[in-house]
Amino acid sequence: MKLLLDSCVWGKAAVPLRDAGHDVVCAGDWSPDPGDETILAVAVEQGRVVVTLDKDFGTLAFLKKQPHCGIIRLVDIAATRQAMACLSAISLYGAALEGHAIVTIEPGRVRIRVGASE
């Protein structure tokens, strides 16, 4: 899966994701941080699922109706566990993400919102 890690996601999370065969780009490598709207636009242009800790991407997708290619939002997930949470989400909800869902992962809870993008 093609992923774009938001700048708030632990940079070292990219390593296990790449090791698992995913194509990963890190917004944290860009200088300066272009902001959420630009990150989302780049993700759409490149066909990438955004991985973030930030609820603003859901706001962009639902309230502002901006297109996206799927969003994984990690809530209260320790930095060292972010990659494993993403791998689990991809394994369990990959088809939903390919259908442009928003998957929110919290300790003990997963929420999926489908139909979030045209």
Sequence and secondary structure as in RCSB ss.txt:
>XXXX:A:sequence
MKLLLDSCVWGKAAVPLRDAGHDVVCAGDWSPDPGDETILAVAVEQGRVVVTLDKDFGTLAFLKKQPHCGIIRLV
DIAATRQAMACLSAISLYGAALEGHAIVTIEPGRVRIRVGASE
>XXXX:A:secstr
 EEEE TTS GGGHHHHHHTT EEEEGGGSSS   HHHHHHHHHHHT EEEES THHHHHHHTS    S EEEE 
S  GGGHHHHHHHHHHHHHHHHHTT EEEEETTEEEEE     
